Each structure stands twice: as C-alpha cells, then as structure tokens.
Amino acid sequence: MEVIAGSAGVAVRRGSDATLSIVVPVYNEADNVGELLRRITQVVRGLSAPPAGYEVILVDDGSHDATFAMLQALAHDDPHLRIVSLSRNFGHQIAATAGLDTARGDAVVLMDGDLQDPPELIDEFLVKFRQGYDVVFATRRRRAGESRFKLLTAAVFYRVIRRLTNVSIPVDTGDFRLMSRRVVVALRNSRERHRFIRGLVSWVGFRQTGIEYDRAERFSGSSKYPVSKMFKFALDGITAFSEIPLRLATWFGFAVSIIGFLVALYEVGLHIFTGYNLPGYTSTIFAILFLGGVQLITIGILGEYVGRIYDEIKGRPLYLVAENVGSGLDAAADSVPSTAPVAR
C-alpha cells in the first residue's frame, strides 16, 4: 500500500488499494443516462490498473423528466451506482458539490452527464494520479457541435477570468477532472454559495496537471446552459476570485474626477483669456449622461458583491437531499470487475 499524508492530515492512497468515485450531476438527461452508465462501466472494466473499489454517484438536480425514475431502476441492477436526488434544481455547481460531498473514493472524477466529457479519459487521469498529481484536469483542444458564438464567448471568458482573478485558472478547461481525496476534503471546507468549482480547485493548489482532449457533441438533447446562465456563471467566477471590478469602480471615479477637473480648468482659462462663456447644451447633456452612466455601473458592481455577502450571511444549506438510492462503495468494494493485472 502506498499512502501519502496530505497537508491537513488526509491520507491519499494511490496504489492498488485506492478506490475511485465518479461524480456526475444530471438535469433532465433521461435520454443520456443509460448510455452514460454503459460507457462508464465499460471504461472501468477496461482500466489498465483497476481500483480496489469504485462507485458512480449521479446527482439528480431536480429533473422534471424521467431521469430519476430511470436512475432508480438502474441502481437496483448495479451495486456500484448511488443516486442522490436533490429537493429542487439548485444549479450545476451546487449539484456537483453535493456529489463531491457524497464521494468516498481516494480519486474522485467529476464529469458532465451529456457525454461531451468522454469517460474513456479516466484511465489517463488515473495514470497521472498514480504519478503523484492531486488534480488532473481535461483541457479542450476542440469542441464539436457548438456554435461560433459559444466558442467565441467561452474563449473570451477563460482568458478574461485568468487576467482578472488572483489564482491561475487553466484556460479552455471545464469541470471535467480527477481530484485526490485531500483536494475533495479541502473543497468540502469551502462552503461559499456562489460556487465556481474550477476556480476553487485552482485555489486549493497541490500538484496539478492537464490532459488535452477533443470534446464531442452531446449524445442527445440540448444544452442546459442558455446565455443567461452562462452570464451568471461568468459573473460568479469573476466575483468569487477577484476584487478588480471593485477597483475598476474606484478607477472610474478617479478618471471622471480628473476629466472634470481638466474641463473646469479649460473653461476657466477660456473665460479669462478670451471672455468666452457661452453655455453649451450638448456638453452639459454629455457630462450628465457620462457621470450618470459611471455612477450606475459602479453601483451595480457594488450591488453584485453586496448581494453575494447577503446570500452568505443567511447561512442556509447549499442544497437539500430528497432521496438517496444505492450504496456505492459499501456494496461494491469487493466486486470490481477486472480484465488486467493490478499495477503496484
């Protein structure tokens, strides 16, 4: 057995006795879950170095279709499967958090349920994990089936947030990744409500590395992230890890004050040296609109931060669980299918 003590006293097993958890948040994915579980099972059975035990945790984020009913039926036939049903739709990041809170594996893989994140990459994740890495993230090389608008906004978002935030967040990288036990424990201790998991993982630190892959199209259905949710997600990421927007408000104030001071000097000089003092309607309206716009922008920025403070101090739980189905590692630890010798 290989055991590495974490910085907070958390033991990380990386040898043949290590266990694996695969966490998948799902929302209205009835058409995908059957194929998703089939491919995950196939991947785990074909791992070059199978874990001592594994569990697949699917978090149903308040689906309105037949997703939960299908998951219940699948859980009765698969002892490795554990279903966590939330009381309502709390959002992707909170559902992922619920899965990470439930996971008990030494290595925890977080992935989406639409099969754009290929389960086949798990084997490469585990190779890096056994080499001593605590985080192995998947970087998108190409993204199939997505509009030019989505590709452009995603590219801009990742690069802007990297410049604005005070942690190094890899570009073109989503939540698809493997995390060691001590990283998951560290995330459990970070209970902020407006969550940006990929930023939190970067903030935690430890040894991290990336693997490039080509992101496939959705297996079926449509994206659950419209423009409004994408905008909110981007705002959460920026405000959670950067104070620069607040500083921008200050810089706006100084800039407007300097401009106003220079204009005042110009008007005084014009009056002293030329006697010209004709009031201008256009310049007055421009000044009013400009100052009003700057004030509204800065108030809006302050409001975003104050609103997040308000959400935090209420102290409500991040999510509520309606049902737990299946036992995961409890029943599956001794029944891991294996087609290859265990690497030691």
Secondary structure as the mmCIF struct_conf table of DSSP 4:
data_model
#
loop_
_struct_conf.conf_type_id
_struct_conf.id
_struct_conf.beg_label_comp_id
_struct_conf.beg_label_asym_id
_struct_conf.beg_label_seq_id
_struct_conf.end_label_comp_id
_struct_conf.end_label_asym_id
_struct_conf.end_label_seq_id
STRN STRN1 VAL A 3 ALA A 5
TURN_TY1_P TURN_TY1_P1 SER A 7 ALA A 8
BEND BEND1 GLY A 9 GLY A 9
STRN STRN2 ALA A 11 ARG A 13
BEND BEND2 GLY A 15 GLY A 15
TURN_TY1_P TURN_TY1_P2 SER A 16 ASP A 17
STRN STRN3 THR A 19 VAL A 26
BEND BEND3 TYR A 27 ASN A 28
TURN_TY1_P TURN_TY1_P3 ALA A 30 ASN A 32
HELX_RH_AL_P HELX_RH_AL_P1 VAL A 33 ARG A 45
TURN_TY1_P TURN_TY1_P4 GLY A 46 GLY A 46
BEND BEND4 SER A 48 ALA A 49
BEND BEND5 ALA A 52 ALA A 52
STRN STRN4 GLY A 53 ASP A 60
BEND BEND6 GLY A 62 GLY A 62
BEND BEND7 HIS A 64 ALA A 66
HELX_RH_AL_P HELX_RH_AL_P2 THR A 67 ASP A 77
TURN_TY1_P TURN_TY1_P5 PRO A 79 HIS A 80
STRN STRN5 LEU A 81 LEU A 86
BEND BEND8 SER A 87 ARG A 88
HELX_RH_AL_P HELX_RH_AL_P3 HIS A 92 THR A 102
BEND BEND9 ASP A 106 ASP A 106
STRN STRN6 ALA A 107 LEU A 110
BEND BEND10 GLY A 113 ASP A 117
HELX_RH_3T_P HELX_RH_3T_P1 PRO A 119 LEU A 121
HELX_RH_AL_P HELX_RH_AL_P4 ILE A 122 ARG A 130
TURN_TY1_P TURN_TY1_P6 GLN A 131 GLY A 132
BEND BEND11 ASP A 134 ASP A 134
STRN STRN7 VAL A 135 ARG A 143
TURN_TY1_P TURN_TY1_P7 ALA A 144 GLY A 145
HELX_RH_AL_P HELX_RH_AL_P5 ARG A 148 LEU A 164
BEND BEND12 THR A 165 VAL A 167
HELX_LH_PP_P HELX_LH_PP_P1 ILE A 169 PRO A 170
TURN_TY1_P TURN_TY1_P8 VAL A 171 ASP A 172
STRN STRN8 THR A 173 SER A 180
HELX_RH_AL_P HELX_RH_AL_P6 ARG A 181 ARG A 188
TURN_TY1_P TURN_TY1_P9 ASN A 189 ASN A 189
BEND BEND13 ARG A 193 HIS A 194
HELX_RH_AL_P HELX_RH_AL_P7 ILE A 197 VAL A 204
BEND BEND14 PHE A 206 ARG A 207
STRN STRN9 GLN A 208 ARG A 215
HELX_LH_PP_P HELX_LH_PP_P2 ALA A 216 ARG A 218
BEND BEND15 PHE A 219 GLY A 221
BEND BEND16 LYS A 224 LYS A 224
HELX_RH_AL_P HELX_RH_AL_P8 VAL A 227 PHE A 241
HELX_RH_AL_P HELX_RH_AL_P9 ILE A 244 THR A 274
HELX_RH_AL_P HELX_RH_AL_P10 TYR A 281 ILE A 313
TURN_TY1_P TURN_TY1_P10 LYS A 314 LYS A 314
BEND BEND17 LEU A 318 LEU A 318
STRN STRN10 VAL A 321 VAL A 325
TURN_TY1_P TURN_TY1_P11 GLY A 328 GLY A 328
HELX_RH_AL_P HELX_RH_AL_P11 LEU A 329 ALA A 332
TURN_TY1_P TURN_TY1_P12 ALA A 333 ASP A 334
BEND BEND18 THR A 339 ALA A 340
HELX_LH_PP_P HELX_LH_PP_P3 PRO A 341 ALA A 343
#
